[in-house]
Every structure is written in structure tokens, then in C-alpha cells.
Amino acid sequence: RYAGKIHCLSEASLNFYGMVLANFRKLSIPASAAVSENKYFPARPHPPIKNYSKGNQPIMNENTTQLHPAFLTRMKEMLGNEYPAFLSSFSAPRTYGLRINTSKITCEDFENLSPFPTRQIPWIKNGYFYDEDIRPSKCPYYQAGLYYLQEPSAMTPASRIPIEPGDRVLDLCAAPGGKATAAGAALQGQGLLVANDISTSRARALLRNLELFGIPNVFVANETPAKLTKAFPEFFDKIILDAPCSGEGMFRKEEALAKDWTPEKSMELSEIQKELILQAADMLRPGGLMLYSTCTFAPAEDEQTVSWLLENRPDMELAEMEDYEGFSHGVPEWGNKNPELIKCIRIFPHKMNGEGHFLALFHKKDRQSRKAPVLTQNRTKTHFH
């Protein structure tokens, strides 16, 4: 029933995407790579979920893992009385989750069909916990694209940007596709999703997941953000920027990240993030929304990067996001002391059933002097003005 659900593009849609491809003509990717053809991105088997059965679960705490002293010192300063609880969370088992592809199946139908037990994630409408000894990737429903395997906290960013059918959406650092598949499902086959990743190998994995989800109106790009910015100034209604970061929020899940962490690495990544967030803002149309996220606790990569954008793009402002009782909020003192930073959201593993994450939702103010690209469409042609 679900595996055979195939989406086809109408003639009008093909004309629309043809015009979009024309705008990509100066980029260093073949135009035909915009469609899901194995000629350009050969399909690869999706990697199975890691086998974290009992006895193999990575357990981390101050005694068993060499967490960098500078990291521990900073977290103690940030958390104060909450620091012992935060440290104890490293010895707790990690959580596992999956997100339902609502473009193929409803949550109610999935609950009735699921051959394994699940529990709904309270802050994600279509997200579910499952136990560590279950292997959802081996279920036929996974191969049919009915759900995406994703750490529960990592589902939060895509759930906090209101994507609507007909939107033009950009996921700037999209691989492996967790947020892009969520955005594509929200579009319901209308509008356009551009899913980009600068890594060719990661772009292949990204396309594989988008194909599995059956997203019909997607353009997969393998390009630098600088070139995309030149091709699409103020073009997108919604943008997701899940920026490359130091991964402090994933230390419990990926022990190698903890071992490789240095204070210098966090500062280097902060500079990259500041460049990316400016480029992303320049591709957002007036009135549009942009979601910035990281999986780190570092203020240099979180509040300070948000502060950088607000200082350098005065037409950008922070917007409120749907709250949840376990969320923590941004701390103005960790940035430039702008009181608006409190609108940011931070997820800590000692307060939530998930790993660490940071989110900020931006709105670009409408300005008469700066007009976004306007699309007009008749029965046969789509024009860009």
C-alpha cells in the first residue's frame, strides 16, 4: 500500500523546476542532477542502525571518559547547581527515536501497523521513542519510507519552523537528510525544497533518504553556500541551517567527538558558522523565516553566532518558537546581552530524554526598499522577476 505510493510531477511543476534549474546554470553541478536519477547519485544501501545492545551501550562519565578539562570547567560555570545532574546524564543510556513520514502515512495508522512498541515524543507531534534492542531499519516499513531514524532532540529544529505547502525551502547543510525529509513532507508535494550539502559523498546519502521518503519536489545540490547565495538572493520563504559544530551535545552518543574536542576547535567552527549564517540570511526573502541550529552547548557557536547575525543584518530579528516544559532558553549574557536572545532554545540531556541541541528562529523584516523575487505563473510558463 505504502511502498507503491509514487509521486509524479505535473507539466506545470516541470516548467517551474525548469526555471529553477535555469537559475542554477552557473553552478558547478549538472542541471539534470536536480532530479532523482541514479546516473548522478548511485543509490547506496542505507547504513544500519548501530548495535547498542546491552553491554555495548556507550557509557560516559567524568571517571570513565577523558572529557576535556576546559569543557568541564565551562559547563560548570554555565550550569552552576545543575552541573552534577548534567554530569550524571553521561552515565544514563541514550535515547532512540523515529519520525513518521506524514506524506505517506498518518501517525494513527503507524501506531496501528507498527510491529514493535513505541512511545510518542511529547514535544514532537510525529516523533516516537523506541527501545534500544529494537532494529527499525530492518522493518519493511523503513524501506518503504514510512519513517526516518533520528535522535529525538535532533527532530526539534525542523518541528519549530512552520513550513507550509507551496513554500520555497532551503536546507543549506542538509546531509544526511533528517531535517530535509521533515521539510519535504511538510510541503506535501507543493512548492520547492532545495537540499544542499558541500560534500559529494554526503549529498549521495542525502538523495538516498529523500528518494526513500518519496519527496517529489526536491532539488539536491552539491554546492558551496557562497555560489548559492549569488544564484538565489532573497529567494527562499524558509531556510534551515543546521550548522557544522563541535558536537558537544552528542558526546554521550558519539564518544569519539568527546575525545577529539578542543577549545580551539569550537572557536574555529564559530567563524565558519558566522559566515554561513550571513549567507543563509541573504537568501531569505523579506517576511521569511530561518531556523539556525547546532548540537553543541558552546555559547561561541550558539548565542554569540546569533548575536553576530543580529548585529550584522539589522533586518533580521528573533522569533518565538513553540515551547516545551523541558526546554531551556537562551542566555543574553552568553551573547552580546541582547534580551531577545532569551527566545533561543537549548536542550540539555539532564532535563530532556535526548541529547544536546540549540535552536534560534529568525524572521526577516519586510522592507519596501528590498523586494524578494516574485514568481508569477500561468498555465504554461513560470517567470522570475
N, C-alpha and C positions, 0 to 999 in steps of 0.2 A: 504493500500500500504506500509506504513512505519512500522506500528505496527507488521506486519508479516514478517519483514526482519530479518531472523535468520541466525547467523553465525555458521558454523561448522568447526571444526578443521580437517585438513588433517592428514593422518597417519604420515607423516614426522614431522608435527607440534607436534603431540602427543609424538613422540620419543624425540623431542627437549625438551619439557617441562618435560618429564620423567627424563631426565638427570639433568634438573634444580632442580627438586624435590629431586633427589638423593643428590644434594649438600646441601639441606636443612635438611638432615636426622638427624642432631644433634640439630636442633631447637625444641622448646617445642610446636610445633603445628603438628597436624596430616597431613601427606602428602596429603591426599585426600581433605583437606581444600583448596588446591590450586585451585580447580575448583569450579564453582558456584553451590554448592549444598545446598539446604535449610536445609539439615541434620545438617550442621555445623553452618550456619548463617541463622537462620529462617528469612524470609522476614518480614519486618515491614512496615506499611504504612508510606509514606514519610510525614514529618510534613508540614502542610500547611503554606503558607507564612503569616507572621504576618499581622494583620489587622491594617494598619496605614492609616485609612481613615481620612478625615478632622476632626479635633477636638481631634484626638488621636495621631497625629504626635508628637514624642518626640522633643521638642524644648529646646535647652540648650544655655545658655549664662552665663556671669560672675555673673549676678544677680539672675538667676533662678536655677542654679545648683551649688553645692558646689565643684567646681573644686579645687583640692588641690593647696594651695598657692605655694608650691615648683614647681609644674608643670607649673603654670602660669609664675613664675619667670624665669624658664629655657627657656620656649618658647619665652618670651620677649627678653631674651638675644640672643637666636638663630635667631630670625626673625627681630629684630630691627624695622625699619619703617614699615615692613609688619605685625607687631603684631596686630594692630587694625583690619585689614582685616581678619586675621586668627581668631580672637575672634568673629568677626561678623558672620563668617561662621557657628558657632554653633547654630545660630538662623535661619539659612536657612534650607529649607526642604532637607532631604536626597534624594539620587537618587536610582533608582531601575534598575536592568539590567538582561538580559538573554543572554546566549551564545549558538549559534547554534551548534548542533552535526553534523559536516560536514561529518561524516562517514555514515549518514543516509539521509541527505537532504542538498541541496545547499542553500546558503543564498538567492539567487534569487527565488528559489522555495518557501522558507519560507515566503518571502515578499509577494508572490502571494497568499499563503494559509492562512496567519495569520488572525484570526478573530478579532484581536484587533490592534490598531495603535502602531507602534514602530518607533524609530529613531536610526539610526546607531551610535554607539560609535566611534568617529573619530580615536581613537588610537588602536582599537581592530577590526580586519577585520571581525570577525564573531560575534561581540557583538552588542547588541541593548538596548537602553533605553526603558522603558515603564512607563506609569503614575501610580501614587500610588494607584488610585482607581481601577486598573485592577488586576485580580487574575489569572495569567497564570497557576498556579498549578492546577486549576480546568478545564483547557482545555484538551481535549483528546490527543492533540499533546504532552503535557507534559508527560502523562502516556505512550506514545509511544516512549519516549526518544529522541524527536526531539530537545530539548533544556534543558539547565541547568540554574536554577535561581541563579544568582551570582551578588554581588555588583560590579559595573563597575571597580573600582580600583583593586579589587581582581582578575580580569581577566588578569591583566597586566603581572604578573610573568610568567605564562605558555606561554604567547604570545611572550616573549622575550628570550626563549631558543629554538633554532631551532631543534626540534625533527623530525627525518626522518624515513620513513618506513624501518624496519629492525634493528633499534636501540634497545639496551638493556637499559631500562629506570627504574630508581628507584625514587619513590616518598616516602621519608622517613617518613614524618609525614602527611599522606595523607588524613585522615578523615576531613570533610565529603565527599570529592571527587571532589571538584571544579577543582583543578589542575590535578588530576589523570585522570578525564574524558577527559580533554583537551588533555593530553598527549596520552591517549589511542586512541582518534580519529585521532590524527596526525600520529600514527603508521600505520593506515589503515590495520589493521589485520596482520601486519608483525612485526617480532622481538618479544620483550617481555617487559611487564610492570609489575614490582613488586610494589604493592601499600601496604605500611605498616603503621600500627598505633599501638601504645603500648597499647591503651585502647580497651578492648574486645567489649564493647558496641558501641564505635565509629567505630570499624572495621566492625561491622554488618551494620551500616548505610553506610559505605564506599562501601561495597559489593553491597548493595541495589542500590546505584546510578550507579555503574559500570555495573550491570546487566541491569538496565534501559537503559543505553546508548548502550548496545549490544556490549561491548568490548570483543572479543573472546580470546585474547592472554594475559590474565591478571592472576597474582598470587597475591592473597590477603593474607598478612601476619599480624600476631598479635604478634610482637616480639620486643625485645629491640634492639636498634641500635648496641650495643656492640656485640651481638651474630651475627647479620647480617654482621658486619664488619669482623668477623672471618670466616664466611662462604663464603664471596664474596670479597676478596681483589682484588682491581683494576679490577673489573668485568664489571661495567656499563659504557656505552657510554655517557649517560646523567643522571644527578641526579637533582631532585628538593628537596630543603629543605626549606619548609615554616615553620620556627621555632616557637615554642611557645613563646609568647612575652607578654608585658604588655598591648597591645591593645590600645595604646593612639590614634591611627588613627581611632578607632571605637567608640570613646566617644560620638559622635553625634548620632550614630546608636544604641549603647547599653549604656544607661545611668548608668547601674549598674557597668560597667567597670570603669567609672569615679569616682564613689563613693568609689570603693574598692582600687583605686590606691594609692600606697605609693612609695616614693623614694627607699625604701629598696627592694620592690618587683622587681623593674626594675633591680637593681644590682644582685639580686638572679637569675633572669632569664638570665641575661648576662652570668653568669657562666655556666648555662645549655646549652646555645647557643654555647659557645666556645667549649664545649665537643662534641656537636652534629656536628658542622661544621668540626671538625677534623676527626670524624668518617666517615662522608659523603665523605670527600676528600680522605680517604684511600680506599673507594670503587670505586673511579673513575679511569678509565683506563687512561694511558698517551694519550694525544690528545683529551680527553673527555671534556665535559662542565658541569658545576654545577651552578645552579641558587639558590642563597640564598635570602630569602625574609622575611620580618616581616610586621606587620600592626601597627608599632609604630614609633614615631619621635625620640625616645631616642638615642642619639649618643652611649651610652654604649651598646645598643643592635644592633646598625647599623654599623657606621664607625669603632667603636672600636672592634667589633667582626670580621669584615672584616680584620682589621689590625692584629688582633691576628692570623688569619689563614695565612696571608701573611708572618708573622714573623716566624711561626712555621712549615710551609710547603713551603720551598723555590721553590718547583716545581710547585706551584700554582701562577697564575697571573690573574689580572683582564682583562676582555674583553669588547669591546664596545657593546652597545645594540642599537637597533633601537630607535631613539629619537622622541620626540613629543614636540610641542611648549609649552605645559603646564607643562612639567616635570621640576623639579629642580634637581640639580646634587649634588653628594656627596661633603662634605667639608673636605679637608685634615686636617684642624686644629681641627676638631671634633674627629679625629682618631689619628694616630701616625705621622701625617703630610706628609705621603706618597702622592706625587702628583697624583699617579694613582687612588686615591680614588675619584677623580672627575668623573670617569667612572660609579660610582654608580648613581642610580636614586632614587629620593624621590618625592612622590606625596603629595601635600598639598591640603586640601579641599577648601582653598580660591583661588586656582589657577586652579582647575580642577572640573569637575562635578563628584565627587566621594569622597570617604573617604581617609584616610591617608595610605600610603604604602611606603616601602623601598625595593629596589632590587639591587643585585650585581651578575654579571655573571663572573664566573671563568673558566679559561682554565688550564688544567694540561699539563705542558710541556712534550714533547716527550723526553725520555732519554734512551739511549742504554742499560744502566745497569739495567733498570726496565721495564720488559716486561709485558704487560697486558695478561690476559688469552686469548688463541686463540681457536676459535671454528672452527672445520672442519667438514664437513657434506657430507655423500654420500646418496644414496637412502634409506638406512635403518637405519643408525646409526649417532649419533652426539657425537663427542668426545671432552672432555675438556683436554687441555694440560697445 
